[in-house]
Amino acid sequence: MFNKRNPSKEELAAQQTILLEHLAAMGLKPEDVPQAMQELHRLILADLKRIHGHYKNLIPAAS
């Protein structure tokens, strides 16, 4: 992967091509990304709430 602060136009084009290939492999179009990110955010928050509740029940309350 590229790791430059000021990539050239060619490097930016290569990064964009790689990103589009990854999106296509996941069945996403660039215009679908914002909605997919919102759904991922929602799922992560739901998992964190579930995990937090599980661990909260394992820790004894302070007397």
KAHU-V525467 format. One line per field, one symbol per residue. ss: DSSP state (2 for helix, 1 for strand, 0 for the rest). phi: phi as a letter, one per 20 degrees, with the letter a starting at -180 (. if undefined). Layout:
BEGIN
ss: ???
phi: ???
END
This chain:
BEGIN
ss: 000000002222222222222222200002222222222222222222222222222200000
phi: .ebcfcfffffffffffffffffffemddgfefgffffffgffffffffffffffffeefffe
END
